[in-house]
Amino acid sequence: MSEVYFKEVNAIKGPILSMMKKEGFQAVDMHYHSCASVDGLATFNQIIKRCQKDSIGVAFTDHNHIETSLKAIKRIKKDVFTIPGLEVTCHNGVHMLLHFSDPKEYQEFYQKEMKKRLKVNPWFIDLDHRQVVDVASKYNCLITAPHPYGPGFCGIKKFKTSSATIKKINAIEVLNGCLIGNMNKDAIKWAKKINKGFTGGSDGHCIAELGNSLTICRAETREEFLEQIRKKKSVVIGKEERILEDALNAVHKFIREEKKTPKKQIEKMWIDRGLLEWNYFKDKIKNSSLFCHFHAHHQHPKAKHLEQHKHTKHLVHHMKKLKKSK
């Protein structure tokens, strides 16, 4: 049976995880965003260097894009265990995580099922989460419901979902490093109730968050790793978001990287770390694309903000449907 532990992982990174790798175990951050995501900051080289230092693996799960994963497939060395991934942002706002063991099938899925759907709206494909699960189930991939009780529309538990759809889902993300309160605990209860495998990931968007939550399985290949999750033989360990620590880290990171980072990346960093609430910066970018994107994905959305951008205004319809169903 899968297990989950709310523990600080820094103590086991490096030598201990390196020793575990020699015994056949892999520790992977199953939910991580590189700068290929609109709100991601870390570069490919930064991520790989940190993985080597900490003896961890990573699944690149950028929003609707696979550039960094493809780079990993082509350039990565054996000392870093990587899993091709994707976080699909569905039309109704729900996020779904997909992980593949076969790089060819991964690229085939993206070319056939995703690329054409991003031409009109790069933020939200034209399928809801039920349809995404149906399409993904035709491929040999691990289908995971991330942050099911997360804020805004992003969690699957915000919508009524049929038992047929739930049956096709392989795992539940029971420990998301960006969540607070009972969101992860509720996810654990739900995963146990519907008898699904456990995954954990940092949902990190900067290098400091990489590996804050890990999924550990005994496996030598990607296929074996994903199969262990399906069989409910994974162990998830990590910590949840700490607001004060997170804010201090954001300020420290901003000061450290200000001189080295392009202006656009600086803006993304402020948005990503939750400093959007600072009035000056909020007024500065209030009607920008990045503000609308952040609001739709990371907050409890308000109709007046969603209506301001062509790529989020359709969510107002879903918001009204949700209110009627309650």
C-alpha positions as CSV (number, residue, x, y, z in Angstrom):
1,M,0.0,0.0,0.0
2,S,1.2,3.5,-0.8
3,E,2.5,5.7,2.1
4,V,2.9,9.4,2.6
5,Y,5.1,11.2,5.2
6,F,5.0,15.0,5.9
7,K,8.7,15.4,6.6
8,E,11.5,17.7,5.6
9,V,13.4,16.0,2.8
10,N,16.7,18.0,2.9
11,A,18.1,15.6,5.5
12,I,18.0,12.7,3.1
13,K,19.0,14.5,-0.1
14,G,22.5,13.8,-1.3
15,P,24.4,10.8,0.3
16,I,21.3,9.0,1.6
17,L,19.4,9.2,-1.6
18,S,22.5,8.3,-3.5
19,M,22.9,5.2,-1.3
20,M,19.2,4.3,-2.0
21,K,19.8,4.6,-5.7
22,K,22.5,1.9,-5.5
23,E,19.9,-0.3,-3.8
24,G,17.5,0.3,-6.7
25,F,15.3,3.1,-5.4
26,Q,14.5,6.3,-7.3
27,A,13.3,9.5,-5.6
28,V,11.5,11.8,-8.2
29,D,9.9,15.2,-8.0
30,M,6.8,14.2,-10.1
31,H,5.5,17.7,-10.6
32,Y,8.0,20.4,-11.6
33,H,7.9,23.4,-13.9
34,S,10.9,24.8,-15.9
35,C,11.0,28.1,-17.7
36,A,9.1,26.5,-20.5
37,S,6.0,27.1,-18.4
38,V,4.7,30.7,-18.5
39,D,5.2,31.0,-14.8
40,G,8.3,28.9,-14.4
41,L,11.8,30.3,-13.7
42,A,14.4,27.5,-13.6
43,T,16.5,26.7,-16.6
44,F,17.2,23.2,-17.8
45,N,20.9,23.4,-16.7
46,Q,19.9,24.7,-13.2
47,I,17.5,21.9,-12.7
48,I,19.9,19.1,-13.8
49,K,22.7,20.4,-11.6
50,R,20.4,20.5,-8.6
51,C,19.2,17.0,-9.3
52,Q,22.8,15.7,-9.5
53,K,23.7,17.4,-6.3
54,D,20.7,16.1,-4.4
55,S,20.6,12.6,-6.0
56,I,17.0,13.1,-7.1
57,G,15.1,12.6,-10.3
58,V,12.6,14.9,-11.9
59,A,9.5,14.9,-14.1
60,F,9.3,18.0,-16.2
61,T,5.5,18.8,-16.2
62,D,5.3,22.2,-17.9
63,H,1.9,23.7,-18.7
64,N,0.8,22.4,-22.1
65,H,4.5,22.3,-23.4
66,I,7.2,19.7,-23.6
67,E,10.3,21.5,-24.8
68,T,12.3,21.0,-21.6
69,S,11.3,17.3,-21.4
70,L,12.5,16.8,-25.0
71,K,15.8,18.4,-24.1
72,A,16.1,16.0,-21.2
73,I,15.4,13.0,-23.4
74,K,18.1,14.0,-25.8
75,R,20.8,15.4,-23.5
76,I,20.4,13.8,-20.1
77,K,23.0,11.5,-18.6
78,K,22.2,8.3,-16.7
79,D,23.0,9.9,-13.3
80,V,19.7,11.8,-13.4
81,F,16.5,9.9,-13.6
82,T,13.9,11.8,-15.7
83,I,10.3,11.1,-16.6
84,P,8.6,12.8,-19.5
85,G,5.6,14.7,-18.2
86,L,3.0,17.3,-19.0
87,E,0.5,19.3,-17.0
88,V,-2.6,19.7,-19.2
89,T,-4.7,22.8,-18.5
90,C,-8.2,21.8,-19.4
91,H,-10.9,24.1,-20.8
92,N,-12.7,24.3,-17.5
93,G,-9.5,25.1,-15.6
94,V,-8.8,21.7,-14.2
95,H,-5.2,20.5,-14.4
96,M,-4.3,16.9,-15.2
97,L,-0.8,15.4,-15.0
98,L,0.4,12.8,-17.6
99,H,3.7,10.9,-17.3
100,F,5.1,8.7,-20.0
101,S,7.7,5.9,-20.0
102,D,8.2,5.9,-23.8
103,P,9.6,9.1,-25.2
104,K,8.3,8.3,-28.7
105,E,4.7,7.8,-27.4
106,Y,5.1,11.0,-25.4
107,Q,5.9,13.0,-28.5
108,E,3.2,11.3,-30.5
109,F,0.6,12.2,-27.9
110,Y,1.7,15.8,-27.9
111,Q,1.8,16.1,-31.7
112,K,-1.6,14.4,-32.3
113,E,-3.6,15.4,-29.2
114,M,-2.1,18.7,-27.9
115,K,-0.4,20.8,-30.4
116,K,-3.4,21.5,-32.6
117,R,-5.4,22.5,-29.5
118,L,-3.0,25.3,-28.5
119,K,-3.4,27.5,-31.6
120,V,-6.5,29.4,-30.4
121,N,-5.7,29.5,-26.7
122,P,-2.2,28.5,-25.4
123,W,-3.4,28.5,-21.8
124,F,-6.4,26.3,-22.0
125,I,-6.9,23.5,-24.5
126,D,-10.4,22.9,-25.9
127,L,-11.2,19.8,-23.9
128,D,-12.4,19.5,-20.3
129,H,-10.8,17.2,-17.8
130,R,-13.2,14.3,-18.6
131,Q,-12.3,14.5,-22.3
132,V,-8.6,14.7,-21.5
133,V,-8.7,11.6,-19.4
134,D,-10.5,9.8,-22.2
135,V,-7.9,10.8,-24.7
136,A,-5.0,10.1,-22.5
137,S,-6.3,6.6,-21.6
138,K,-5.7,5.5,-25.2
139,Y,-2.0,5.9,-24.5
140,N,0.3,4.1,-22.2
141,C,0.7,6.9,-19.7
142,L,0.2,7.4,-16.0
143,I,-2.9,9.7,-15.5
144,T,-2.7,11.7,-12.3
145,A,-5.1,14.2,-10.7
146,P,-2.9,16.8,-9.2
147,H,-3.8,19.1,-6.2
148,P,-7.5,17.8,-6.4
149,Y,-8.5,20.2,-3.6
150,G,-6.4,23.1,-4.9
151,P,-7.5,26.7,-5.2
152,G,-9.6,28.1,-8.0
153,F,-10.6,25.7,-10.8
154,C,-7.4,23.7,-10.9
155,G,-8.5,20.8,-8.7
156,I,-10.7,18.0,-10.1
157,K,-12.8,17.9,-6.9
158,K,-14.3,21.3,-7.8
159,F,-16.3,19.5,-10.5
160,K,-18.6,16.6,-10.5
161,T,-16.8,13.7,-12.2
162,S,-18.3,10.4,-13.2
163,S,-17.2,7.1,-11.8
164,A,-16.2,6.1,-15.4
165,T,-13.7,9.0,-15.6
166,I,-12.4,8.3,-12.0
167,K,-11.8,4.7,-13.0
168,K,-9.4,5.7,-15.8
169,I,-7.3,7.9,-13.5
170,N,-4.3,5.9,-12.1
171,A,-3.1,8.1,-9.3
172,I,-3.8,11.1,-7.0
173,E,-1.2,13.7,-6.1
174,V,-1.5,13.4,-2.3
175,L,1.3,15.8,-1.4
176,N,1.7,19.0,-3.4
177,G,4.4,21.2,-2.0
178,C,2.5,24.4,-2.8
179,L,-0.6,23.7,-0.9
180,I,-1.6,24.6,2.6
181,G,-4.2,23.7,5.2
182,N,-6.1,20.5,4.7
183,M,-5.8,20.4,0.9
184,N,-3.2,17.6,0.9
185,K,-4.8,15.7,3.8
186,D,-8.2,15.7,1.9
187,A,-6.3,14.4,-1.2
188,I,-4.9,11.5,0.8
189,K,-8.4,10.6,2.2
190,W,-9.9,10.7,-1.3
191,A,-7.1,8.6,-2.9
192,K,-7.6,5.9,-0.2
193,K,-11.3,6.0,-0.7
194,I,-11.1,5.4,-4.5
195,N,-8.1,3.1,-4.2
196,K,-5.6,5.0,-6.3
197,G,-1.8,5.2,-6.3
198,F,0.0,8.1,-4.5
199,T,2.3,10.6,-6.1
200,G,4.0,13.7,-4.7
201,G,5.7,16.7,-6.3
202,S,6.8,20.1,-5.3
203,D,4.8,21.8,-8.1
204,G,7.9,24.1,-8.0
205,H,8.4,27.0,-10.3
206,C,11.8,28.1,-9.0
207,I,15.0,26.2,-8.3
208,A,14.6,26.5,-4.5
209,E,11.4,24.4,-4.6
210,L,12.8,21.5,-6.6
211,G,12.6,18.3,-4.6
212,N,10.5,19.6,-1.7
213,S,8.2,16.7,-2.3
214,L,9.3,13.4,-3.7
215,T,7.9,10.1,-4.9
216,I,10.0,7.1,-4.1
217,C,9.7,3.7,-5.9
218,R,12.0,0.7,-6.3
219,A,12.6,0.8,-10.1
220,E,15.4,0.8,-12.6
221,T,13.4,2.1,-15.6
222,R,10.6,4.7,-16.2
223,E,8.2,2.0,-17.0
224,E,8.9,0.1,-13.7
225,F,8.6,3.4,-11.7
226,L,5.2,4.3,-13.2
227,E,4.0,0.7,-12.7
228,Q,5.0,0.8,-9.0
229,I,2.7,3.8,-8.6
230,R,-0.1,2.0,-10.4
231,K,0.3,-0.9,-8.1
232,K,0.2,1.4,-5.1
233,K,3.8,0.7,-4.0
234,S,5.1,4.2,-3.9
235,V,6.2,6.2,-0.9
236,V,5.7,10.0,-0.9
237,I,7.6,12.3,1.4
238,G,7.9,16.0,1.6
239,K,6.8,19.3,3.2
240,E,3.9,21.7,2.5
241,E,4.1,25.4,1.7
242,R,5.2,27.6,4.6
243,I,4.0,31.1,3.9
244,L,6.6,33.1,5.8
245,E,9.4,31.0,4.6
246,D,8.1,31.2,1.1
247,A,7.9,35.0,1.2
248,L,11.4,35.4,2.7
249,N,12.8,33.0,0.1
250,A,11.1,35.0,-2.7
251,V,12.7,38.3,-1.5
252,H,16.1,36.7,-1.1
253,K,15.9,35.1,-4.5
254,F,14.8,38.4,-6.1
255,I,17.7,40.3,-4.6
256,R,20.2,37.6,-5.6
257,E,19.0,37.2,-9.2
258,E,18.0,40.7,-10.0
259,K,21.2,41.6,-11.8
260,K,21.4,38.3,-13.7
261,T,17.8,37.8,-14.8
262,P,16.0,39.5,-17.7
263,K,13.3,41.9,-16.9
264,K,10.5,39.6,-18.1
265,Q,11.8,36.8,-16.0
266,I,11.9,39.1,-12.9
267,E,8.2,39.9,-13.4
268,K,7.4,36.2,-13.7
269,M,9.3,35.5,-10.5
270,W,7.3,38.1,-8.6
271,I,4.0,36.8,-9.9
272,D,5.0,33.2,-9.2
273,R,6.0,33.7,-5.7
274,G,2.7,35.3,-4.7
275,L,3.9,38.9,-4.5
276,L,1.2,40.0,-6.9
277,E,-0.8,41.3,-3.9
278,W,1.7,44.1,-3.4
279,N,-0.4,47.1,-4.6
280,Y,2.3,48.7,-6.6
281,F,3.1,45.7,-8.7
282,K,-0.6,44.7,-8.9
283,D,-1.5,48.1,-10.4
284,K,1.5,48.0,-12.7
285,I,0.4,44.8,-14.5
286,K,-3.2,44.6,-13.6
287,N,-4.5,44.1,-17.1
288,S,-1.6,42.1,-18.5
289,S,-1.7,38.6,-19.8
290,L,0.5,37.4,-16.9
291,F,-1.9,38.8,-14.3
292,C,-4.9,37.1,-16.0
293,H,-3.0,33.8,-16.2
294,F,-1.9,33.9,-12.6
295,H,-5.4,34.8,-11.4
296,A,-7.0,32.0,-13.3
297,H,-4.6,29.3,-12.2
298,H,-3.5,30.2,-8.6
299,Q,-6.3,32.2,-6.9
300,H,-10.0,31.9,-6.3
301,P,-11.0,33.6,-9.5
302,K,-13.2,36.6,-9.8
303,A,-15.4,37.1,-12.9
304,K,-14.3,40.7,-13.4
305,H,-10.6,39.6,-13.8
306,L,-11.3,36.6,-16.0
307,E,-13.3,38.7,-18.4
308,Q,-10.4,40.9,-19.0
309,H,-8.5,38.5,-21.2
310,K,-9.5,36.5,-24.3
311,H,-7.8,33.4,-23.0
312,T,-9.6,33.3,-19.6
313,K,-13.1,34.9,-20.3
314,H,-14.6,31.5,-21.1
315,L,-14.0,30.4,-17.5
316,V,-16.8,32.8,-16.4
317,H,-19.2,30.3,-17.9
318,H,-17.7,27.5,-15.8
319,M,-17.8,29.6,-12.7
320,K,-21.6,30.2,-13.1
321,K,-22.2,26.5,-13.6
322,L,-20.2,25.7,-10.4
323,K,-22.2,28.2,-8.4
324,K,-25.5,26.7,-9.6
325,S,-24.4,23.1,-8.8
326,K,-23.7,24.0,-5.1
